[in-house]
Amino acid sequence: MSSRLTPEQSDFVAAVRDFAKRECGTREQRDTLTGGGREPHNPELYGRLADLGWLGVCLPQEYGGAGGGLADACVFLEETSYGMIPAGGFITTVITAKAYEKYGTEEQKRQVLGGAVRGAVAAIAMSEPAAGSDVGALRCRAVRQPDGGWLVDGQKTWISNAHFAQSILLVARTGGEKHKGLTMFHVPAGTPGVEIRGIETMGGREVNDVFLTGVRLPADAVVGEVDNGWRQLMAGLNHERLFLAANMLGLARRAFDDAVAYVREREQFGRPVGSFQALRHRIADLATEIECTRLLVREVALDCDAEPDRLFPREASMAKLKATETAKRVTLECMQMMGGYGYATEYDMERHLRAAVVSTVYGGTSEIQRDVIGKSYGL
């Protein structure tokens, strides 16, 4: 464990690890909690995390949170991922909550931030069938009504956790073209005109299509400023990319440790396969990549905490790019080292791989991250 952790963070890590070992430390426990790996979020277990006060790790104390920073949230995400705790709703919730914290009204903060601390899940709806990486091309439209409210029509897709979220932070077009004229809206679960349809994926039930037909929202549903949603989204990218990076860092560590444990015990030609130089060198390379990733993620998180009003687009993109590509490489390499057993559903490795491969797509593809990094050098 890195020496950059504070004593409080070290104690937090130990507590999360103990919880993970006790509650989901066996394959049988994890299968029961996740429906055989098809449900990445268990509401009952998530509620217990709320009871422990962990879900508000980086949210303000006035709304029930612990008042910690992004580095604290990254530590939590890394350890929940490593421990395979089925708390899939946390990332979208904390990303969304940070947007409300910065731009929401007091009532919105009370509902969303306070709810997040108590175990409520929030989702964020940006992507559309024709607007994925190009968010500025979204067409879901909100039209202001004579009473000051809004009428919303459109479709969103690939929306994580919308099927069990208590609210959705919707990004819709209110005017202009491309990045101009985007606005954020607070949409509570059960709002008439909102239909959610699940999309089956390699990871099970994670994402959804969200259809909005004649949805009426009150004037106070606006989060932040009308027509200024793009700037607000950009301000939150540090959070999203960092949290995704921390999550994949934990996954890479878990896959690596699982593979090392296997090659220590598996024997061929009269000795453990891990003793062969080819595997030792592969393990050495993966261990080095994981440690480089951990140092990068934590350094960026600390920088963001030290200067909360400054954007770190290059650094956050570097963290997301490095962590997700590392997780994908680690899980593929570890599956190869485990041979047929790495491919078998009897072991967790194939589950690790399915979780890792999509991480280079969501939250901004690796290609988008590279583009952001390249542009930061004036290219």
C-alpha positions as CSV (number, residue, x, y, z in Angstrom):
1,M,0.0,0.0,0.0
2,S,1.3,3.4,-1.0
3,S,3.0,5.5,1.7
4,R,1.0,8.5,0.4
5,L,-2.1,7.2,2.3
6,T,-2.9,9.1,5.5
7,P,-3.3,7.1,8.7
8,E,-7.1,7.8,8.4
9,Q,-7.1,6.4,4.8
10,S,-5.1,3.4,5.9
11,D,-7.7,2.6,8.6
12,F,-10.5,3.1,6.0
13,V,-8.8,0.7,3.6
14,A,-8.5,-1.9,6.4
15,A,-12.2,-1.5,7.3
16,V,-13.4,-1.8,3.6
17,R,-11.2,-4.9,3.1
18,D,-12.6,-6.5,6.2
19,F,-16.2,-5.8,5.1
20,A,-15.5,-7.3,1.6
21,K,-13.9,-10.4,3.0
22,R,-16.7,-10.9,5.4
23,E,-19.7,-10.1,3.2
24,C,-18.5,-11.2,-0.3
25,G,-15.2,-13.0,0.2
26,T,-16.3,-16.2,-1.4
27,R,-17.6,-17.0,-4.9
28,E,-20.8,-18.4,-3.5
29,Q,-21.5,-15.1,-1.6
30,R,-20.8,-13.0,-4.7
31,D,-23.0,-15.1,-6.9
32,T,-25.9,-14.8,-4.4
33,L,-25.5,-11.1,-4.2
34,T,-25.2,-10.5,-7.9
35,G,-27.6,-13.1,-9.4
36,G,-24.7,-15.1,-10.7
37,G,-22.7,-12.0,-11.8
38,R,-25.6,-10.4,-13.8
39,E,-26.4,-7.7,-11.3
40,P,-23.4,-5.4,-10.4
41,H,-25.4,-3.7,-7.7
42,N,-27.0,-5.2,-4.6
43,P,-29.4,-2.7,-2.9
44,E,-29.3,-4.4,0.5
45,L,-25.6,-4.5,0.8
46,Y,-25.4,-1.0,-0.6
47,G,-27.7,0.1,2.3
48,R,-25.2,-1.4,4.7
49,L,-22.4,0.6,3.2
50,A,-24.6,3.7,3.8
51,D,-25.2,2.7,7.4
52,L,-21.4,2.7,7.9
53,G,-21.2,6.2,6.6
54,W,-19.0,5.3,3.6
55,L,-21.2,6.4,0.7
56,G,-20.7,10.0,1.7
57,V,-17.0,9.8,1.8
58,C,-16.4,12.8,-0.4
59,L,-19.7,14.7,0.2
60,P,-20.1,17.8,2.4
61,Q,-20.8,17.3,6.1
62,E,-23.9,19.6,6.0
63,Y,-25.7,16.9,3.9
64,G,-24.5,14.0,6.1
65,G,-21.3,13.3,4.3
66,A,-17.8,12.8,5.7
67,G,-16.4,15.9,4.0
68,G,-13.5,14.1,2.4
69,G,-11.9,14.8,-0.9
70,L,-11.5,13.1,-4.3
71,A,-8.5,11.1,-3.0
72,D,-10.7,9.6,-0.3
73,A,-13.3,8.6,-2.8
74,C,-10.7,7.1,-5.1
75,V,-9.4,5.0,-2.2
76,F,-12.9,3.8,-1.5
77,L,-13.6,3.0,-5.2
78,E,-10.3,1.1,-5.5
79,E,-11.0,-1.0,-2.5
80,T,-14.6,-1.8,-3.3
81,S,-13.6,-2.9,-6.8
82,Y,-10.7,-5.0,-5.4
83,G,-13.0,-6.6,-2.9
84,M,-15.7,-7.2,-5.6
85,I,-18.3,-5.5,-3.5
86,P,-21.5,-5.2,-5.7
87,A,-21.9,-1.4,-5.3
88,G,-22.2,-0.6,-9.0
89,G,-24.4,2.4,-8.3
90,F,-21.8,4.3,-6.4
91,I,-19.8,5.8,-9.3
92,T,-22.7,7.3,-11.2
93,T,-24.1,8.5,-7.9
94,V,-21.0,10.3,-6.7
95,I,-20.3,11.8,-10.2
96,T,-23.9,13.1,-10.2
97,A,-23.8,14.3,-6.6
98,K,-20.7,16.4,-7.3
99,A,-22.5,18.2,-10.1
100,Y,-25.4,19.0,-7.8
101,E,-22.9,20.1,-5.1
102,K,-21.4,22.6,-7.5
103,Y,-24.4,23.8,-9.4
104,G,-27.6,22.7,-7.7
105,T,-30.1,24.6,-5.6
106,E,-30.2,24.0,-1.9
107,E,-33.3,21.8,-2.3
108,Q,-31.7,19.8,-5.0
109,K,-28.6,19.3,-2.9
110,R,-30.7,18.2,0.1
111,Q,-32.4,15.6,-2.0
112,V,-29.5,14.3,-4.1
113,L,-26.5,14.7,-1.8
114,G,-28.5,13.7,1.3
115,G,-30.1,10.8,-0.5
116,A,-26.7,9.6,-1.8
117,V,-25.4,9.5,1.8
118,R,-28.4,7.4,2.8
119,G,-28.0,4.9,-0.1
120,A,-30.0,6.4,-2.9
121,V,-28.6,5.9,-6.4
122,A,-28.5,8.7,-9.0
123,A,-27.8,8.3,-12.7
124,I,-26.7,10.8,-15.4
125,A,-28.1,10.8,-18.9
126,M,-25.9,12.3,-21.7
127,S,-25.3,9.8,-24.5
128,E,-27.8,9.3,-27.3
129,P,-28.0,7.0,-30.3
130,A,-26.3,9.6,-32.5
131,A,-24.3,11.4,-29.7
132,G,-21.8,9.2,-27.8
133,S,-18.3,10.7,-27.8
134,D,-19.7,13.7,-29.5
135,V,-21.9,14.9,-26.7
136,G,-22.4,18.3,-28.5
137,A,-24.6,16.5,-31.1
138,L,-27.3,15.5,-28.7
139,R,-30.9,16.1,-29.8
140,C,-33.0,15.4,-26.7
141,R,-34.8,18.8,-26.4
142,A,-36.4,20.7,-23.6
143,V,-38.7,23.5,-24.6
144,R,-39.7,26.2,-22.1
145,Q,-43.5,26.4,-21.4
146,P,-45.6,29.5,-20.7
147,D,-45.7,28.6,-17.0
148,G,-41.9,28.5,-16.8
149,G,-41.7,24.8,-16.8
150,W,-40.2,22.5,-19.5
151,L,-41.5,19.9,-22.0
152,V,-38.9,17.3,-22.8
153,D,-38.8,14.8,-25.7
154,G,-36.0,12.5,-26.8
155,Q,-34.0,9.4,-26.2
156,K,-30.9,8.6,-24.1
157,T,-28.9,5.4,-24.3
158,W,-26.2,3.5,-22.4
159,I,-27.5,5.1,-19.2
160,S,-25.9,3.3,-16.3
161,N,-28.1,2.4,-13.3
162,A,-31.2,4.2,-14.5
163,H,-33.3,1.2,-13.8
164,F,-32.8,1.5,-10.0
165,A,-31.9,5.1,-9.6
166,Q,-33.9,7.5,-7.5
167,S,-33.2,10.4,-9.9
168,I,-31.6,11.1,-13.2
169,L,-29.5,14.1,-14.1
170,L,-30.6,14.8,-17.7
171,V,-28.6,16.8,-20.2
172,A,-30.9,18.2,-22.9
173,R,-30.8,20.8,-25.6
174,T,-32.5,24.1,-24.8
175,G,-31.2,26.2,-27.6
176,G,-28.2,26.8,-30.0
177,E,-26.2,24.1,-31.7
178,K,-23.4,21.7,-30.7
179,H,-22.0,22.8,-27.3
180,K,-24.2,25.9,-27.0
181,G,-27.6,25.7,-25.5
182,L,-27.3,22.6,-23.3
183,T,-29.0,22.5,-19.9
184,M,-29.0,20.0,-17.0
185,F,-32.3,18.9,-15.4
186,H,-33.2,17.0,-12.3
187,V,-35.6,14.2,-13.1
188,P,-37.0,12.2,-10.2
189,A,-37.7,8.5,-10.6
190,G,-41.3,7.8,-11.6
191,T,-41.7,11.1,-13.6
192,P,-44.6,10.6,-16.1
193,G,-43.4,10.1,-19.6
194,V,-40.0,8.5,-18.7
195,E,-39.6,4.9,-19.9
196,I,-36.6,2.8,-19.1
197,R,-35.6,-0.3,-21.1
198,G,-32.7,-2.4,-20.2
199,I,-29.9,-3.2,-22.6
200,E,-28.3,-6.7,-22.2
201,T,-24.5,-6.6,-22.1
202,M,-21.6,-8.9,-21.4
203,G,-21.6,-7.5,-17.9
204,G,-25.3,-8.2,-17.3
205,R,-27.9,-5.6,-16.6
206,E,-25.9,-2.4,-16.3
207,V,-27.2,0.1,-18.9
208,N,-30.4,1.3,-20.3
209,D,-32.3,3.2,-23.0
210,V,-34.3,6.0,-21.5
211,F,-37.2,7.4,-23.6
212,L,-38.7,10.8,-22.7
213,T,-42.1,11.5,-24.3
214,G,-43.9,14.6,-23.3
215,V,-42.1,14.8,-20.0
216,R,-43.1,17.9,-18.0
217,L,-40.6,19.3,-15.6
218,P,-41.1,22.3,-13.3
219,A,-39.0,25.5,-13.7
220,D,-36.9,24.5,-10.6
221,A,-35.8,21.3,-12.3
222,V,-33.0,23.2,-13.9
223,V,-29.6,22.3,-12.4
224,G,-27.2,25.3,-12.7
225,E,-27.8,27.7,-15.5
226,V,-30.0,27.4,-18.6
227,D,-27.9,26.9,-21.8
228,N,-24.7,26.5,-19.8
229,G,-24.7,22.8,-19.4
230,W,-21.6,22.2,-21.5
231,R,-19.4,24.2,-19.2
232,Q,-20.9,22.5,-16.2
233,L,-20.2,19.1,-17.7
234,M,-16.6,20.0,-18.5
235,A,-16.1,21.0,-14.9
236,G,-17.1,17.5,-13.7
237,L,-14.9,15.5,-16.0
238,N,-12.1,15.5,-13.4
239,H,-14.4,13.6,-11.1
240,E,-15.8,11.1,-13.7
241,R,-12.5,10.2,-15.2
242,L,-10.7,9.9,-11.8
243,F,-13.4,7.7,-10.3
244,L,-13.5,5.4,-13.3
245,A,-9.7,5.2,-13.1
246,A,-9.7,4.3,-9.4
247,N,-12.4,1.6,-10.1
248,M,-10.3,0.0,-12.8
249,L,-7.2,0.2,-10.7
250,G,-8.9,-1.9,-8.1
251,L,-10.0,-4.4,-10.7
252,A,-6.5,-4.7,-12.2
253,R,-5.1,-5.4,-8.7
254,R,-7.7,-8.0,-8.0
255,A,-7.1,-9.8,-11.3
256,F,-3.4,-9.7,-10.8
257,D,-3.6,-11.1,-7.3
258,D,-6.0,-13.9,-8.4
259,A,-3.6,-14.9,-11.2
260,V,-0.5,-14.9,-8.9
261,A,-2.3,-17.1,-6.4
262,Y,-3.2,-19.5,-9.2
263,V,0.3,-19.8,-10.8
264,R,1.8,-20.4,-7.4
265,E,-0.3,-23.5,-6.9
266,R,-0.8,-24.8,-10.4
267,E,1.9,-27.4,-11.3
268,Q,3.1,-28.5,-14.7
269,F,6.3,-30.5,-15.5
270,G,6.8,-31.1,-11.8
271,R,6.8,-27.5,-10.5
272,P,4.5,-24.4,-10.1
273,V,4.0,-22.7,-13.4
274,G,4.8,-19.4,-11.8
275,S,8.3,-20.5,-11.4
276,F,8.9,-20.5,-15.1
277,Q,10.8,-17.4,-16.3
278,A,8.2,-16.6,-19.0
279,L,5.5,-16.1,-16.4
280,R,7.7,-14.5,-13.8
281,H,8.7,-11.8,-16.3
282,R,5.1,-11.3,-17.4
283,I,4.1,-10.9,-13.7
284,A,6.9,-8.4,-13.1
285,D,5.8,-6.3,-16.1
286,L,2.1,-6.3,-14.9
287,A,3.1,-5.5,-11.3
288,T,5.1,-2.5,-12.5
289,E,2.2,-1.2,-14.7
290,I,-0.2,-1.5,-11.9
291,E,2.0,0.4,-9.5
292,C,2.6,3.1,-12.1
293,T,-1.2,3.4,-12.5
294,R,-1.7,3.6,-8.8
295,L,0.8,6.4,-8.4
296,L,-0.7,8.4,-11.3
297,V,-4.3,8.0,-10.1
298,R,-3.4,9.1,-6.5
299,E,-1.2,12.0,-7.6
300,V,-4.0,13.4,-9.9
301,A,-6.6,13.0,-7.1
302,L,-4.3,14.9,-4.6
303,D,-3.7,17.6,-7.2
304,C,-7.5,18.0,-7.7
305,D,-8.1,18.2,-4.0
306,A,-5.3,20.8,-3.6
307,E,-6.8,23.1,-6.2
308,P,-10.5,22.3,-6.3
309,D,-11.4,25.2,-8.6
310,R,-8.9,24.3,-11.2
311,L,-9.6,21.9,-14.1
312,F,-7.1,19.1,-14.8
313,P,-8.4,17.8,-18.1
314,R,-5.0,16.4,-19.3
315,E,-4.1,14.7,-16.0
316,A,-7.6,13.3,-15.5
317,S,-7.6,11.9,-19.1
318,M,-4.2,10.4,-18.5
319,A,-5.4,8.7,-15.3
320,K,-8.5,7.3,-17.1
321,L,-6.5,6.2,-20.1
322,K,-3.8,4.5,-18.2
323,A,-6.0,2.7,-15.7
324,T,-8.5,1.4,-18.1
325,E,-6.0,0.2,-20.7
326,T,-3.9,-1.3,-17.9
327,A,-7.0,-3.2,-16.5
328,K,-7.7,-4.5,-20.0
329,R,-4.1,-5.7,-20.5
330,V,-3.9,-7.2,-17.0
331,T,-7.1,-9.2,-17.3
332,L,-6.2,-10.5,-20.7
333,E,-2.6,-11.5,-19.6
334,C,-3.9,-13.1,-16.4
335,M,-6.4,-15.1,-18.3
336,Q,-3.6,-16.3,-20.6
337,M,-1.5,-17.3,-17.6
338,M,-4.4,-19.3,-16.1
339,G,-5.0,-21.2,-19.4
340,G,-8.3,-22.8,-19.7
341,Y,-9.2,-22.1,-16.1
342,G,-9.0,-18.4,-16.8
343,Y,-11.7,-18.8,-19.4
344,A,-13.9,-21.0,-17.2
345,T,-16.8,-19.5,-15.3
346,E,-15.7,-21.5,-12.3
347,Y,-13.1,-18.7,-11.7
348,D,-13.5,-15.0,-11.5
349,M,-11.0,-14.1,-14.2
350,E,-13.5,-14.2,-17.1
351,R,-15.7,-11.8,-15.0
352,H,-12.8,-9.5,-14.5
353,L,-12.1,-9.5,-18.2
354,R,-15.7,-8.6,-19.1
355,A,-15.7,-5.7,-16.7
356,A,-12.3,-4.4,-17.9
357,V,-12.8,-4.5,-21.7
358,V,-15.8,-2.0,-21.7
359,S,-13.9,0.4,-19.4
360,T,-11.9,1.7,-22.4
361,V,-15.2,2.7,-24.0
362,Y,-17.5,4.3,-21.3
363,G,-16.8,7.6,-19.7
364,G,-15.0,8.7,-22.9
365,T,-13.2,6.2,-25.1
366,S,-9.4,5.8,-25.0
367,E,-9.3,7.5,-28.3
368,I,-11.1,10.5,-26.9
369,Q,-8.7,10.6,-23.9
370,R,-5.7,10.5,-26.2
371,D,-7.2,13.3,-28.2
372,V,-7.7,15.5,-25.1
373,I,-4.1,14.8,-23.9
374,G,-2.7,15.6,-27.4
375,K,-4.6,18.8,-27.7
376,S,-3.3,20.0,-24.3
377,Y,0.1,20.2,-26.0
378,G,-1.2,22.5,-28.7
379,L,-1.4,19.7,-31.3
